[in-house]
Amino acid sequence: MKNRFIIVYTVFAAAVFIFALSFFGFNLYKEYSTNLNKSETRYTNLVNDIRTLSYNQAENTTAFSQAIKNAVGDAEAYSFIQVRRDGETVVFYPAGKLKEETVSRLTRTFSTSLTVNKQAVTVDCNIYLIRPDSIFYYARVSFLMILIITIITVIMIIYLNMVEANTTDVISFEEEVENSENENSFDETDTDKETITEEPTTEENPSDESISEETENEAVTVTEESEEITENTAASAQESEISETAETIEEQKTAEVTPEEVRAILAEPLTDEQTSISEPETKIEKVKLPVEEIKPAKTDSIPSGLFDPVTGIGWESYLLTRLNNEIERATASEIDLSLFVIKVPGIEKTSEVFRNICNYLAIQFQFKDLLFEYKDDSIVAMKISMNIDEALNLADKLYSDICNLINGTNCRIGITSRSIRMVTGERLLMEAEQSLEHSDADSPIIAFRVDSEKYRQMMEQY
């Protein structure tokens, strides 16, 4: 409906502009054609009136001059008039101008010499074909029409921009509400998990009772078989066995975070509310795992939790899941996305230096959800709403600061961006790796700049 209104109004405004210009041109052309035919008749009548007046009055008096002015009539129709008798000027208009000064394409020149009562009478004049006041009148009308439609157009543009801004605010508000609902549902899910985790603990009493009964029976048997063990020693042994058994049961019944749950969390788009509130991450990191699964670094088994506890950033196995999700979000929002592959050769992931680099990158990229381990000595980082030129400027700062952190050891940075393309996470990661491979000591920062038009043509061929 909005687009249809804009089209209709555009056609209407264009029609008004065309009408205003046509009105101006048509009326001037009409007046030019009319005066071109009437100018000769006007001049002939003027000459006849002057001839008659010259017969009646033989001397150049004020009355004779006034009579000629009355015969001229509307002096605005003439750009120049001069009437002379016996070399003496009787009527001259306009004062101070010569005949040659008033000649133009908009005037027509006439000149006649008469002999009346043996006196020479000369009549020279230039008659307007288009009068200046007519040009002013038609130009003013056309200008007013154009001015009115221009003012209306400006008002419409301002109004539409305000409506669009309000619509954008409403959409952003709805997105915030939706994100908050998602966050609430996420919190409810965590609450349900905690409830599920806590439910078995409420049933510990029956299990403790059964354990205590079995332990008591064993203690009685031991007491009957060996009278050397005193009742106090049996009671302390009983309590220690019960506490150890209860701890084992509690460890086994503690909730675990499965890889499927982590992937479900990563599939959610990153929002400001979710990044500013770190409770979900804290809950996941603080979940107690079985003893055999707690390891300092990633192994061949499926990683647990969102982040590696050693480096503090995301596991490499979750990189493509997050990257594809952020690419889809950037494509839907029509914004750019830049991908960084930062390589620090010779530094182990378990070292304190690597941990410091990860902490520094988390500050620069604001969210550690967008940082992931990559291979043995690299880190992959994503930056939302950043083009390739802005990414190069950021990479210069990152390179300088990281070199200071690693005591002068050179690092390498490969960069690429979505650049308004429909690409996959695998494609962006490959481009960033290719950029990294082309880097050296002289050029430690290499960016993959894409020609969007050629890329589109290449994709159309496949």
C-alpha positions as CSV (number, residue, x, y, z in Angstrom):
1,M,0.0,0.0,0.0
2,K,2.8,2.4,0.9
3,N,4.7,1.7,-2.4
4,R,1.5,2.2,-4.4
5,F,0.9,5.6,-2.7
6,I,4.5,6.7,-3.5
7,I,4.1,5.7,-7.1
8,V,0.8,7.5,-7.5
9,Y,2.2,10.6,-5.8
10,T,5.3,10.6,-7.9
11,V,3.2,10.5,-11.1
12,F,1.0,13.3,-9.8
13,A,4.0,15.5,-8.9
14,A,5.6,14.9,-12.2
15,A,2.4,15.9,-14.0
16,V,2.2,19.1,-12.0
17,F,5.8,20.0,-13.0
18,I,5.1,19.3,-16.6
19,F,1.9,21.3,-16.5
20,A,3.6,24.3,-14.9
21,L,6.4,24.3,-17.6
22,S,3.8,23.8,-20.4
23,F,1.6,26.6,-19.0
24,F,4.6,29.0,-19.1
25,G,5.8,28.0,-22.6
26,F,2.3,27.8,-24.2
27,N,1.2,31.3,-23.0
28,L,4.4,33.0,-24.1
29,Y,4.2,31.3,-27.5
30,K,0.5,32.3,-27.9
31,E,1.3,35.9,-27.0
32,Y,4.2,36.0,-29.5
33,S,2.1,34.7,-32.3
34,T,-0.8,37.1,-31.6
35,N,1.4,40.2,-31.3
36,L,3.4,39.2,-34.4
37,N,0.2,39.5,-36.4
38,K,-1.2,42.6,-34.6
39,S,1.9,44.7,-34.4
40,E,1.8,45.8,-38.0
41,T,-1.9,46.8,-37.6
42,R,-1.1,48.7,-34.4
43,Y,1.7,50.6,-36.1
44,T,-0.5,51.5,-39.2
45,N,-3.2,52.9,-37.0
46,L,-0.7,54.9,-35.0
47,V,0.8,56.4,-38.2
48,N,-2.7,57.4,-39.5
49,D,-3.6,59.1,-36.2
50,I,-0.4,61.1,-36.3
51,R,-1.0,62.1,-39.9
52,T,-4.5,63.4,-39.0
53,L,-3.2,65.3,-36.0
54,S,-0.5,66.9,-38.1
55,Y,-3.1,68.3,-40.5
56,N,-5.1,69.7,-37.7
57,Q,-2.2,71.3,-35.8
58,A,0.6,73.0,-37.8
59,E,2.8,73.8,-34.8
60,N,4.5,71.6,-32.2
61,T,2.6,72.5,-29.1
62,T,1.9,70.7,-25.9
63,A,-1.6,69.9,-27.0
64,F,-0.2,68.3,-30.2
65,S,2.3,66.2,-28.1
66,Q,-0.5,65.1,-25.7
67,A,-2.8,64.2,-28.6
68,I,0.0,61.9,-30.1
69,K,0.4,60.3,-26.6
70,N,-3.3,59.6,-26.5
71,A,-3.1,58.0,-30.0
72,V,-0.2,55.8,-28.8
73,G,-2.4,54.5,-26.0
74,D,-0.7,51.8,-23.9
75,A,3.0,52.8,-23.9
76,E,4.0,49.5,-22.3
77,A,3.4,47.8,-25.6
78,Y,6.3,49.7,-27.1
79,S,9.9,49.3,-26.2
80,F,10.7,52.6,-28.1
81,I,8.7,55.5,-29.7
82,Q,10.0,58.7,-31.3
83,V,7.9,61.1,-33.3
84,R,9.6,64.1,-34.9
85,R,8.3,67.0,-37.1
86,D,10.7,69.2,-38.9
87,G,13.6,67.6,-37.0
88,E,12.0,68.5,-33.6
89,T,11.1,65.6,-31.3
90,V,7.5,65.8,-30.2
91,V,7.2,62.4,-28.4
92,F,10.1,60.3,-27.0
93,Y,9.7,57.1,-24.9
94,P,11.4,55.8,-22.9
95,A,13.6,58.7,-21.9
96,G,17.3,58.2,-22.1
97,K,17.3,55.2,-24.4
98,L,18.2,55.0,-28.1
99,K,16.3,52.9,-30.6
100,E,19.2,50.5,-31.1
101,E,19.2,49.7,-27.4
102,T,15.7,48.4,-27.4
103,V,16.1,46.1,-30.4
104,S,15.8,42.3,-29.6
105,R,14.2,39.2,-30.8
106,L,11.1,40.0,-28.7
107,T,10.5,43.3,-30.5
108,R,9.6,44.3,-34.0
109,T,11.0,47.5,-35.5
110,F,9.0,50.0,-37.7
111,S,10.0,53.4,-39.2
112,T,7.9,55.7,-41.5
113,S,8.5,59.2,-42.9
114,L,5.4,61.5,-43.8
115,T,5.0,64.9,-45.4
116,V,2.1,66.9,-44.0
117,N,1.5,70.6,-44.8
118,K,5.0,70.6,-46.3
119,Q,6.4,69.4,-43.0
120,A,8.4,66.2,-42.6
121,V,7.0,63.9,-39.9
122,T,9.0,60.8,-38.9
123,V,7.6,58.0,-36.8
124,D,10.1,55.3,-35.3
125,C,9.0,52.6,-32.9
126,N,9.8,49.1,-31.6
127,I,6.7,47.1,-30.6
128,Y,7.0,44.2,-28.1
129,L,6.1,40.8,-29.4
130,I,6.2,39.4,-25.9
131,R,5.9,42.0,-23.1
132,P,8.2,41.8,-20.0
133,D,5.2,42.0,-17.7
134,S,3.6,39.0,-19.5
135,I,6.8,37.0,-19.0
136,F,6.8,38.0,-15.3
137,Y,3.2,37.0,-14.8
138,Y,3.4,33.6,-16.4
139,A,6.7,32.8,-14.8
140,R,5.3,33.7,-11.4
141,V,2.3,31.4,-11.8
142,S,4.4,28.5,-12.9
143,F,6.9,29.1,-10.1
144,L,4.1,29.1,-7.5
145,M,2.8,25.8,-8.8
146,I,6.3,24.2,-8.7
147,L,6.9,25.7,-5.3
148,I,3.7,24.3,-3.8
149,I,4.3,20.8,-5.1
150,T,7.9,20.9,-4.0
151,I,6.9,21.9,-0.4
152,I,4.3,19.1,-0.4
153,T,7.0,16.6,-1.6
154,V,9.4,17.6,1.2
155,I,6.7,17.3,3.8
156,M,5.8,13.8,2.4
157,I,9.4,12.7,2.5
158,I,9.8,13.9,6.1
159,Y,6.5,12.2,7.1
160,L,7.5,8.9,5.4
161,N,10.9,8.9,7.1
162,M,9.2,9.4,10.5
163,V,6.8,6.6,9.8
164,E,9.6,4.3,8.7
165,A,11.7,5.2,11.8
166,N,8.7,4.5,14.1
167,T,8.1,1.2,12.2
168,T,11.8,0.3,12.7
169,D,11.5,1.1,16.4
170,V,8.4,-1.1,16.7
171,I,10.2,-3.9,14.9
172,S,13.3,-3.6,17.1
173,F,11.0,-3.5,20.2
174,E,9.3,-6.7,19.0
175,E,12.7,-8.3,18.5
176,E,13.7,-7.3,22.0
177,V,10.5,-8.7,23.4
178,E,11.0,-11.9,21.4
179,N,14.6,-12.1,22.6
180,S,13.5,-11.6,26.2
181,E,10.9,-14.3,25.8
182,N,13.6,-16.6,24.4
183,E,15.8,-15.7,27.3
184,N,13.0,-16.4,29.8
185,S,12.4,-19.8,28.1
186,F,16.1,-20.5,28.3
187,D,16.0,-19.6,32.1
188,E,13.0,-21.8,32.5
189,T,14.8,-24.6,30.8
190,D,17.7,-24.2,33.2
191,T,15.3,-24.1,36.1
192,D,13.7,-27.3,34.9
193,K,17.2,-28.9,34.6
194,E,18.0,-27.8,38.2
195,T,14.6,-29.2,39.3
196,I,15.4,-32.4,37.6
197,T,18.8,-32.4,39.2
198,E,17.4,-31.7,42.6
199,E,14.6,-34.3,42.5
200,P,16.8,-37.3,43.0
201,T,18.3,-35.6,46.1
202,T,14.9,-35.5,47.7
203,E,14.8,-39.3,47.4
204,E,18.2,-39.7,49.1
205,N,16.6,-40.5,52.4
206,P,15.0,-43.8,51.3
207,S,18.3,-44.8,49.6
208,D,20.2,-43.7,52.7
209,E,17.9,-45.7,54.9
210,S,18.4,-48.8,52.7
211,I,22.1,-48.3,52.7
212,S,22.1,-47.7,56.5
213,E,20.0,-50.9,57.0
214,E,22.5,-52.9,54.9
215,T,25.4,-51.4,56.6
216,E,23.9,-52.1,60.1
217,N,23.3,-55.7,59.1
218,E,26.9,-55.9,58.0
219,A,28.1,-54.2,61.2
220,V,26.0,-56.7,63.3
221,T,27.5,-59.6,61.4
222,V,31.0,-58.2,61.9
223,T,30.3,-57.7,65.6
224,E,29.1,-61.3,66.0
225,E,32.1,-62.6,64.2
226,S,34.7,-60.4,65.9
227,E,34.1,-59.4,69.5
228,E,37.3,-57.4,69.6
229,I,35.7,-54.5,67.6
230,T,33.9,-52.2,70.1
231,E,30.5,-50.7,69.5
232,N,32.1,-47.2,69.1
233,T,34.4,-48.3,66.3
234,A,31.4,-50.0,64.5
235,A,29.4,-46.8,64.7
236,S,32.2,-44.6,63.3
237,A,32.8,-47.1,60.4
238,Q,29.1,-47.2,59.7
239,E,28.9,-43.4,59.5
240,S,32.0,-43.2,57.2
241,E,30.5,-45.8,54.8
242,I,27.2,-44.0,54.6
243,S,28.8,-40.6,53.9
244,E,31.1,-42.1,51.1
245,T,28.1,-44.0,49.6
246,A,26.0,-40.8,49.6
247,E,28.7,-38.8,48.0
248,T,29.1,-41.4,45.2
249,I,25.3,-41.4,44.6
250,E,25.2,-37.6,44.5
251,E,28.1,-37.4,42.0
252,Q,26.4,-39.9,39.7
253,K,23.1,-38.1,39.9
254,T,24.5,-34.6,39.2
255,A,23.1,-33.2,35.9
256,E,25.5,-33.3,32.9
257,V,25.5,-31.0,29.9
258,T,25.3,-33.0,26.7
259,P,26.7,-31.9,23.3
260,E,23.1,-31.8,22.0
261,E,22.2,-29.2,24.6
262,V,25.3,-27.1,23.8
263,R,24.5,-27.1,20.0
264,A,20.9,-26.0,20.8
265,I,22.3,-23.1,22.8
266,L,24.7,-22.2,20.0
267,A,21.8,-22.3,17.4
268,E,20.2,-19.3,19.2
269,P,21.1,-15.9,17.6
270,L,23.4,-13.8,19.7
271,T,21.5,-10.8,21.3
272,D,22.6,-8.0,23.5
273,E,20.5,-9.2,26.4
274,Q,22.0,-12.7,26.3
275,T,25.6,-11.5,26.0
276,S,25.2,-9.0,28.8
277,I,23.7,-11.6,31.2
278,S,26.3,-14.3,31.8
279,E,24.1,-16.6,34.0
280,P,23.5,-19.3,31.4
281,E,27.2,-19.6,30.7
282,T,28.0,-19.6,34.5
283,K,25.4,-22.3,35.1
284,I,26.8,-24.5,32.3
285,E,30.4,-24.0,33.4
286,K,29.7,-24.7,37.1
287,V,27.8,-27.9,36.4
288,K,29.5,-30.7,38.2
289,L,30.7,-33.5,35.9
290,P,31.8,-37.0,36.7
291,V,35.5,-37.2,37.8
292,E,36.6,-39.1,34.7
293,E,35.3,-36.4,32.3
294,I,37.1,-33.4,33.9
295,K,40.2,-32.8,31.7
296,P,42.4,-29.7,31.4
297,A,42.2,-29.6,27.6
298,K,40.1,-30.8,24.7
299,T,40.6,-34.5,23.8
300,D,39.3,-36.7,21.1
301,S,36.1,-37.1,23.0
302,I,33.1,-34.8,22.6
303,P,33.8,-31.5,24.5
304,S,31.5,-30.6,27.4
305,G,30.3,-27.0,28.0
306,L,30.4,-24.0,25.7
307,F,34.0,-23.0,26.5
308,D,37.3,-24.7,27.0
309,P,38.2,-24.2,30.7
310,V,41.8,-23.7,29.9
311,T,41.6,-21.0,27.2
312,G,38.2,-19.6,28.1
313,I,37.0,-19.5,24.5
314,G,34.7,-21.8,22.5
315,W,35.6,-25.3,21.3
316,E,36.7,-25.7,17.7
317,S,33.9,-28.3,17.2
318,Y,31.3,-25.6,17.7
319,L,32.9,-23.1,15.3
320,L,31.0,-23.8,12.1
321,T,27.7,-24.1,14.0
322,R,28.1,-20.5,15.3
323,L,29.6,-19.2,12.1
324,N,26.8,-20.4,9.9
325,N,24.2,-19.1,12.4
326,E,25.8,-15.6,12.4
327,I,26.0,-15.6,8.6
328,E,22.3,-16.3,8.4
329,R,21.6,-13.5,10.8
330,A,23.8,-11.1,8.9
331,T,22.2,-12.0,5.6
332,A,18.7,-11.5,7.1
333,S,19.7,-8.1,8.5
334,E,21.6,-7.1,5.4
335,I,24.8,-6.3,7.4
336,D,28.4,-7.4,6.9
337,L,30.4,-9.9,8.9
338,S,34.2,-10.2,9.1
339,L,36.1,-13.3,10.0
340,F,39.6,-13.3,11.6
341,V,42.0,-16.2,11.8
342,I,44.8,-15.3,14.2
343,K,47.8,-17.6,14.3
344,V,50.4,-17.5,17.1
345,P,52.9,-20.1,16.2
346,G,55.1,-21.7,18.9
347,I,52.6,-21.0,21.7
348,E,50.8,-23.9,23.4
349,K,47.1,-23.6,24.2
350,T,47.7,-24.6,27.8
351,S,50.2,-21.8,28.4
352,E,49.5,-18.7,30.3
353,V,50.4,-16.5,27.3
354,F,47.8,-18.1,25.1
355,R,45.2,-17.6,27.9
356,N,46.2,-13.9,28.1
357,I,45.7,-13.6,24.3
358,C,42.3,-15.1,24.6
359,N,41.3,-12.7,27.4
360,Y,42.6,-9.7,25.3
361,L,40.6,-10.8,22.2
362,A,37.5,-11.3,24.4
363,I,37.8,-7.6,25.4
364,Q,38.4,-6.4,21.8
365,F,35.5,-8.5,20.3
366,Q,33.3,-7.8,23.3
367,F,31.8,-11.3,23.4
368,K,33.8,-14.5,24.0
369,D,30.9,-16.4,22.3
370,L,32.4,-15.2,19.0
371,L,35.9,-16.6,19.8
372,F,36.9,-20.2,19.0
373,E,40.0,-22.3,19.2
374,Y,41.3,-23.4,15.8
375,K,43.8,-26.1,15.1
376,D,46.9,-26.1,17.5
377,D,48.0,-22.5,17.4
378,S,45.2,-20.4,16.0
379,I,42.1,-18.5,17.1
380,V,39.0,-17.7,15.0
381,A,37.1,-14.5,15.8
382,M,33.9,-13.1,14.3
383,K,33.0,-9.4,14.1
384,I,29.4,-8.4,13.3
385,S,28.6,-5.4,11.2
386,M,32.2,-4.8,10.1
387,N,33.4,-4.5,6.4
388,I,36.8,-5.5,5.2
389,D,38.3,-2.1,5.4
390,E,37.3,-1.7,9.1
391,A,38.6,-5.2,9.7
392,L,42.0,-4.2,8.4
393,N,42.2,-1.3,10.8
394,L,41.2,-3.5,13.7
395,A,43.7,-6.1,12.6
396,D,46.6,-3.6,12.8
397,K,45.8,-2.9,16.4
398,L,45.4,-6.6,17.3
399,Y,48.7,-7.4,15.7
400,S,50.6,-4.7,17.6
401,D,49.0,-5.6,21.0
402,I,49.4,-9.4,20.5
403,C,53.1,-9.0,19.6
404,N,53.5,-7.1,22.9
405,L,51.8,-9.9,24.8
406,I,54.0,-12.6,23.3
407,N,57.3,-10.6,23.7
408,G,57.9,-9.7,20.1
409,T,57.1,-13.1,18.5
410,N,55.4,-12.4,15.2
411,C,51.8,-13.5,14.8
412,R,49.8,-13.9,11.5
413,I,46.2,-12.6,10.8
414,G,44.0,-13.7,7.9
415,I,40.8,-11.8,7.2
416,T,37.7,-12.2,5.0
417,S,34.2,-10.8,5.0
418,R,30.7,-11.8,3.8
419,S,30.6,-8.7,1.5
420,I,26.9,-9.0,0.7
421,R,27.3,-12.5,-0.6
422,M,25.3,-15.7,0.1
423,V,28.1,-17.8,1.5
424,T,28.6,-20.6,4.0
425,G,30.7,-20.7,7.0
426,E,33.0,-23.3,5.4
427,R,33.6,-20.8,2.5
428,L,34.5,-17.9,4.8
429,L,36.8,-20.1,6.9
430,M,38.6,-21.3,3.7
431,E,39.1,-17.7,2.5
432,A,40.5,-16.6,5.8
433,E,42.9,-19.6,5.8
434,Q,44.0,-18.8,2.3
435,S,44.7,-15.2,3.4
436,L,46.7,-16.6,6.3
437,E,48.8,-18.8,4.1
438,H,49.8,-15.8,1.9
439,S,51.0,-13.8,4.9
440,D,54.7,-13.6,5.8
441,A,57.0,-11.6,8.1
442,D,56.8,-8.5,5.9
443,S,53.1,-8.7,5.4
444,P,51.7,-10.4,8.6
445,I,48.1,-9.2,7.9
446,I,46.4,-10.3,4.7
447,A,42.7,-9.7,3.8
448,F,40.7,-11.5,1.2
449,R,38.8,-8.8,-0.8
450,V,36.0,-10.1,-2.9
451,D,34.6,-8.6,-6.1
452,S,30.9,-9.1,-5.4
453,E,29.9,-8.7,-9.1
454,K,32.4,-11.3,-10.3
455,Y,31.4,-13.6,-7.5
456,R,27.7,-13.3,-8.4
457,Q,28.5,-14.1,-12.1
458,M,30.5,-17.1,-11.0
459,M,27.7,-18.4,-8.8
460,E,25.2,-17.9,-11.7
461,Q,27.3,-20.2,-13.9
462,Y,27.0,-23.1,-11.4
